[in-house]
């Protein structure tokens, strides 16, 4: 990765900011340009402590062709984290998801088509596979998204594949499971549960809480992306997972155990089109790139809770009402 130049889109968000920090941990000589529109999920505090002179922040939207063209022409890699990513909000209003997750990706692809020396790493999601009741999804399984968010991510992948074949761009797509860790926006399950517990506010659980998800610490996810960049394997798509699979209810109860507040749970109407289970097989990246997650779920969860406890300034102004997980009830 040494001396490489990166455009990181959405670099002030949860995974993007952790990725930037992780890159500088490994190589302080790389140049990183962070392009972020500073919308929902982005936070100016996420990169405030970066002192590296080779880091540059540009406030801008990935749908702005002129801005994207100018930056892409100066870098070696584009790592695209920029996306609307919350299923609940996509059910209420899909327009922002279409704009960022499809139109924004098209803008990036147009820039790379004109700068074919630039490689693209597109961060997708395991949700593009849809509900998986048995076994685990492999990279070449059919995409079957169930909600506007996952459909927008699947659409972006189809667009990328078409540019890959038609214009011969060099691209890798990653499909990762649910991330957790420091600096995650409070509308997501784990930070919402932690912050609600710290505020003594009840945590809403969809349905009976039986939906199953896999979880990976954000640092392990970032390390997987760095491994893909540094080794640039022969495959074009990689599933990323640490095989930690649990129901939402068990996860929330596990977090509440840390606070000794087991009763802070309220069951609410289930999400429309709720997928009962996501589960992916990540053996390809382990075999081909020798990548293996390092952080045990219990350890990662404990350190995440401690981060939110120690960084009240980061979340204290977040309104619990604004992260209501059931907008369709309004």
Backbone torsions as a table, in degrees:
resi	resn	phi	psi	omega
1	UNK	NA	-5.2	-170.8
2	UNK	-60.4	135.1	174.8
3	UNK	63.4	15.7	178.4
4	UNK	-80.1	156.6	178.8
5	UNK	-115.8	127.0	-173.9
6	UNK	-121.2	139.7	162.1
7	UNK	-102.2	117.6	176.5
8	UNK	-108.4	111.5	178.5
9	UNK	-87.8	141.0	-176.2
10	UNK	70.0	31.4	-174.8
11	UNK	-77.1	-1.5	175.0
12	UNK	-103.9	4.5	175.7
13	UNK	-88.3	-171.1	-174.5
14	UNK	-61.7	-66.5	-175.2
15	UNK	-72.3	-39.3	-178.8
16	UNK	-59.8	-44.3	-179.8
17	UNK	-68.7	-39.1	176.6
18	UNK	-64.6	-35.2	177.5
19	UNK	-64.3	-44.1	179.9
20	UNK	-60.7	-46.0	178.0
21	UNK	-61.4	-41.0	-178.7
22	UNK	-64.8	-41.0	178.6
23	UNK	-60.2	-45.6	-179.9
24	UNK	-69.9	-26.8	173.9
25	UNK	-61.6	-38.7	-177.8
26	UNK	-85.8	-33.0	-174.6
27	UNK	-153.1	102.8	-178.0
28	UNK	-76.5	-7.0	-176.8
29	UNK	-92.6	-8.6	178.0
30	UNK	-71.5	152.0	175.4
31	UNK	-101.3	129.0	-178.8
32	UNK	-127.7	122.4	174.0
33	UNK	-105.5	122.1	-179.0
34	UNK	-101.3	112.2	176.5
35	UNK	-103.3	115.5	-176.4
36	UNK	-144.3	135.2	179.7
37	UNK	-83.6	-6.1	178.7
38	UNK	58.6	49.1	176.4
39	UNK	-95.0	-161.9	-179.9
40	UNK	-54.1	132.2	177.5
41	UNK	97.0	-20.1	177.2
42	UNK	-89.9	149.8	-177.0
43	UNK	-147.0	125.5	-177.8
44	UNK	-63.9	-20.6	179.7
45	UNK	-75.3	-18.0	-174.0
46	UNK	-62.8	-30.9	-179.0
47	UNK	-120.1	15.6	-175.3
48	UNK	-60.7	-32.2	-175.2
49	UNK	-90.1	7.6	176.5
50	UNK	-77.6	118.0	-178.4
51	UNK	-104.9	-5.0	-177.0
52	UNK	-63.6	126.9	-178.2
53	UNK	-70.2	-12.9	179.0
54	UNK	-90.4	8.3	173.9
55	UNK	-101.1	134.3	178.7
56	UNK	-136.6	132.7	176.3
57	UNK	-101.8	132.2	175.1
58	UNK	-124.9	119.1	175.7
59	UNK	-80.9	117.3	-178.5
60	UNK	-175.5	165.1	-176.1
61	UNK	-104.8	140.3	179.7
62	UNK	-67.1	-9.2	175.8
63	UNK	-84.9	-6.1	-179.9
64	UNK	-88.5	102.3	-173.6
65	UNK	-61.0	-40.5	-178.7
66	UNK	-63.5	-44.5	-179.6
67	UNK	-64.7	-46.8	-178.7
68	UNK	-64.4	-44.2	179.9
69	UNK	-57.8	-43.4	-176.8
70	UNK	-62.0	-40.9	-177.4
71	UNK	-79.0	-43.6	-176.9
72	UNK	-57.6	-36.0	-178.6
73	UNK	-65.9	-12.2	-176.6
74	UNK	-106.3	-0.6	-171.9
75	UNK	-121.5	170.7	176.6
76	UNK	-99.4	-32.4	-177.1
77	UNK	-134.4	143.3	166.8
78	UNK	-112.2	123.3	176.7
79	UNK	-111.5	107.5	-169.9
80	UNK	-96.2	98.7	173.2
81	UNK	-96.7	-19.5	-172.0
82	UNK	-58.8	121.7	-178.9
83	UNK	-171.6	151.0	162.8
84	UNK	-81.8	131.5	-167.5
85	UNK	-132.7	6.6	-174.9
86	UNK	-103.5	118.0	-176.7
87	UNK	-56.8	-44.6	-177.3
88	UNK	-56.4	-46.3	-179.8
89	UNK	-68.0	-31.8	180.0
90	UNK	-68.0	-28.6	178.0
91	UNK	-71.1	-37.3	179.9
92	UNK	-74.5	-40.1	-178.2
93	UNK	-154.5	107.5	-175.2
94	UNK	-83.8	-13.4	-173.5
95	UNK	-55.2	-49.0	180.0
96	UNK	-61.1	-28.4	179.9
97	UNK	-73.0	-38.9	176.4
98	UNK	-64.7	-42.8	-178.1
99	UNK	-64.0	-54.6	-176.2
100	UNK	-73.9	-47.0	-169.1
101	UNK	-82.6	-20.7	178.3
102	UNK	-113.9	-58.3	-178.7
103	UNK	-63.1	-38.3	178.3
104	UNK	-64.3	-41.1	177.0
105	UNK	-64.7	-38.5	177.5
106	UNK	-60.9	-39.9	178.0
107	UNK	-60.8	-45.4	178.5
108	UNK	-62.3	-43.4	-179.7
109	UNK	-62.0	-39.5	178.5
110	UNK	-63.4	-38.0	178.2
111	UNK	-67.7	-42.1	-179.1
112	UNK	-70.8	-31.4	176.3
113	UNK	-59.6	-32.0	179.4
114	UNK	-89.5	-9.5	-179.8
115	UNK	-135.2	70.3	-169.8
116	UNK	-68.6	-9.1	175.8
117	UNK	-75.1	-13.6	-177.6
118	UNK	-88.1	132.7	178.9
119	UNK	-99.3	145.7	-177.6
120	UNK	-113.8	132.0	169.1
121	UNK	-116.3	112.7	-177.1
122	UNK	-103.5	124.7	-178.2
123	UNK	-90.6	107.3	178.5
124	UNK	-102.2	-147.3	-173.6
125	UNK	-152.6	153.7	175.3
126	UNK	-67.5	-16.5	-176.9
127	UNK	-68.9	-14.2	178.0
128	UNK	-65.1	-22.3	178.8
129	UNK	-76.1	-19.2	-176.3
130	UNK	77.2	-164.8	-175.7
131	UNK	-68.2	129.3	178.6
132	UNK	-123.2	100.1	-175.7
133	UNK	-80.2	-30.7	180.0
134	UNK	-132.0	155.3	177.6
135	UNK	59.8	-159.5	-179.6
136	UNK	-138.4	148.4	-176.1
137	UNK	-77.7	139.5	173.8
138	UNK	-104.1	164.6	-173.3
139	UNK	-57.2	-28.1	-176.3
140	UNK	-104.7	14.1	174.8
141	UNK	-71.7	159.0	179.7
142	UNK	-63.2	141.9	174.8
143	UNK	-86.9	133.6	-175.4
144	UNK	-145.2	63.2	-174.7
145	UNK	-63.9	149.4	-172.6
146	UNK	-112.1	-9.5	-176.6
147	UNK	-143.4	166.9	-177.4
148	UNK	-57.5	-37.1	178.5
149	UNK	-61.8	-56.2	-176.6
150	UNK	-65.9	-30.9	176.8
151	UNK	-66.3	-37.5	178.3
152	UNK	-67.2	-36.7	178.5
153	UNK	-70.5	-39.3	177.1
154	UNK	-65.7	-39.0	177.7
155	UNK	-61.7	-41.9	177.9
156	UNK	-60.8	-40.8	178.5
157	UNK	-62.1	-41.7	179.2
158	UNK	-63.1	-39.6	178.3
159	UNK	-64.6	-42.8	178.4
160	UNK	-61.7	-44.8	-179.7
161	UNK	-62.4	-36.0	178.8
162	UNK	-67.1	-39.6	177.4
163	UNK	-70.2	-32.9	178.2
164	UNK	-62.7	-42.3	-178.3
165	UNK	-80.4	-43.7	-175.3
166	UNK	-75.5	-40.7	-173.4
167	UNK	-111.8	1.6	174.8
168	UNK	58.0	43.1	175.2
169	UNK	-81.4	155.9	-177.8
170	UNK	-99.3	112.1	-170.7
171	UNK	-144.2	146.5	171.0
172	UNK	-123.9	138.9	176.3
173	UNK	-112.9	132.2	175.9
174	UNK	-113.6	140.6	175.9
175	UNK	-122.7	105.6	-174.7
176	UNK	-108.5	154.8	175.7
177	UNK	-78.1	-177.2	179.7
178	UNK	-57.0	130.8	176.9
179	UNK	-95.2	154.9	171.0
180	UNK	-145.7	162.6	-179.3
181	UNK	143.6	-172.0	-177.8
182	UNK	-69.0	147.9	172.4
183	UNK	76.0	19.2	177.8
184	UNK	-83.9	134.8	-177.1
185	UNK	-59.9	144.2	-166.2
186	UNK	-70.9	-7.3	178.3
187	UNK	-75.5	-16.7	-179.6
188	UNK	-80.5	156.3	-167.3
189	UNK	-56.1	-51.5	-174.5
190	UNK	-67.1	-51.9	178.4
191	UNK	-64.7	-34.6	178.0
192	UNK	-62.2	-40.9	178.9
193	UNK	-66.3	-44.4	-179.3
194	UNK	-63.3	-49.0	-177.1
195	UNK	-66.1	-39.9	177.6
196	UNK	-62.1	-41.5	178.5
197	UNK	-64.0	-41.1	179.0
198	UNK	-65.4	-28.7	179.3
199	UNK	-96.1	1.7	-177.3
200	UNK	58.4	42.5	177.9
201	UNK	-112.9	140.0	-177.7
202	UNK	-65.3	143.3	-178.8
203	UNK	-97.8	120.6	178.7
204	UNK	-76.1	134.1	177.8
205	UNK	-117.5	127.3	178.2
206	UNK	-63.2	133.4	174.6
207	UNK	56.7	-129.4	177.4
208	UNK	-103.1	8.7	176.4
209	UNK	78.5	16.7	-174.3
210	UNK	-87.9	-3.5	178.5
211	UNK	-61.0	134.0	-175.6
212	UNK	-104.8	133.2	178.1
213	UNK	-135.1	154.6	171.1
214	UNK	-98.1	148.5	-176.3
215	UNK	-129.2	140.8	176.4
216	UNK	-137.4	140.0	177.6
217	UNK	-68.3	141.5	-175.9
218	UNK	-58.0	-33.3	178.9
219	UNK	-66.9	-37.1	175.9
220	UNK	-66.2	-40.3	177.1
221	UNK	-61.5	-45.8	179.9
222	UNK	-63.1	-39.7	177.6
223	UNK	-63.5	-35.3	177.1
224	UNK	-64.6	-42.3	178.6
225	UNK	-64.7	-42.2	177.7
226	UNK	-62.4	-38.1	176.8
227	UNK	-63.6	-40.5	178.1
228	UNK	-63.3	-44.5	-179.7
229	UNK	-63.7	-45.4	-173.8
230	UNK	-73.5	-30.9	-176.9
231	UNK	-103.0	-26.3	176.8
232	UNK	43.7	63.2	-176.6
233	UNK	-61.9	177.5	-175.0
234	UNK	-75.7	-23.2	-178.1
235	UNK	-78.8	152.1	-179.2
236	UNK	-100.5	-12.8	-180.0
237	UNK	-133.7	135.8	178.0
238	UNK	-132.2	125.1	167.3
239	UNK	-76.3	143.7	178.5
240	UNK	-129.3	121.7	-177.9
241	UNK	-155.6	156.2	173.0
242	UNK	-114.4	9.5	173.0
243	UNK	68.4	15.2	174.9
244	UNK	-83.6	104.0	-173.7
245	UNK	-117.1	126.6	-177.7
246	UNK	-156.4	162.0	176.0
247	UNK	-80.5	158.0	178.8
248	UNK	-61.9	-38.9	-178.6
249	UNK	-65.5	-44.5	178.7
250	UNK	-62.0	-40.3	179.9
251	UNK	-63.2	-47.0	-179.6
252	UNK	-62.7	-42.6	178.4
253	UNK	-62.3	-37.1	179.5
254	UNK	-63.7	-41.2	178.6
255	UNK	-66.7	-42.7	-178.3
256	UNK	-65.7	-24.1	175.9
257	UNK	-61.4	-34.9	179.1
258	UNK	-62.7	-30.9	-176.3
259	UNK	-99.5	-3.7	-175.7
260	UNK	55.5	44.8	179.2
261	UNK	-131.2	64.7	-173.1
262	UNK	-67.1	-16.5	-173.5
263	UNK	-95.0	3.4	-177.7
264	UNK	-81.9	56.6	-178.8
265	UNK	-134.1	133.5	173.2
266	UNK	-128.8	127.8	178.2
267	UNK	-87.2	130.2	-178.5
268	UNK	-122.7	171.3	-179.4
269	UNK	-55.0	137.9	-176.9
270	UNK	-67.3	153.0	177.2
271	UNK	-63.1	134.7	175.2
272	UNK	-58.4	131.7	179.5
273	UNK	69.1	24.1	-177.4
274	UNK	-56.7	127.2	174.3
275	UNK	-81.4	128.1	-175.9
276	UNK	-71.9	-28.6	-177.0
277	UNK	-157.9	135.8	165.5
278	UNK	-113.8	138.3	177.3
279	UNK	-160.8	126.5	-178.0
280	UNK	-123.1	154.0	176.5
281	UNK	-97.5	119.2	-177.9
282	UNK	-110.1	28.4	-178.2
283	UNK	-68.0	-26.2	-177.5
284	UNK	-62.7	-49.5	-178.2
285	UNK	-67.8	-30.9	178.0
286	UNK	-68.9	-39.6	-178.0
287	UNK	-78.4	-46.5	-173.3
288	UNK	-78.7	-40.1	-175.3
289	UNK	-110.7	1.1	178.5
290	UNK	60.1	31.1	178.9
291	UNK	-89.2	135.8	177.3
292	UNK	-142.9	125.5	177.7
293	UNK	-58.8	147.0	-175.1
294	UNK	-110.3	-22.7	-170.4
295	UNK	-92.8	120.5	177.1
296	UNK	-71.2	143.0	-173.4
297	UNK	-57.7	-45.9	-179.2
298	UNK	-61.2	-41.8	179.6
299	UNK	-67.2	-43.9	-179.4
300	UNK	-65.3	-39.4	179.3
301	UNK	-65.6	-42.4	179.2
302	UNK	-62.5	-45.2	-179.1
303	UNK	-67.9	-31.6	177.4
304	UNK	-67.7	-45.7	176.8
305	UNK	-58.8	-44.1	179.9
306	UNK	-63.0	-35.9	179.4
307	UNK	-63.0	-45.6	180.0
308	UNK	-67.7	-33.2	176.5
309	UNK	-65.1	-37.6	-174.8
310	UNK	-89.6	-7.0	-176.0
311	UNK	-127.3	54.5	-178.8
312	UNK	-60.9	-31.7	179.7
313	UNK	-58.4	-30.8	-177.5
314	UNK	-70.3	-34.3	-172.4
315	UNK	-119.7	-6.5	-168.3
316	UNK	-63.6	-25.1	-179.3
317	UNK	-90.5	2.9	179.9
318	UNK	-77.7	126.2	178.9
319	UNK	-84.1	127.9	178.1
320	UNK	-59.7	-33.9	-180.0
321	UNK	-62.8	-31.6	-178.5
322	UNK	-74.8	-15.5	179.8
323	UNK	-111.3	26.8	174.7
324	UNK	-55.8	123.6	-174.7
325	UNK	-80.9	-1.1	-176.0
326	UNK	-126.9	66.6	-177.2
327	UNK	-65.3	-21.3	-178.9
328	UNK	-71.5	-10.9	179.0
329	UNK	-82.7	-13.8	-174.7
330	UNK	-83.3	NA	NA
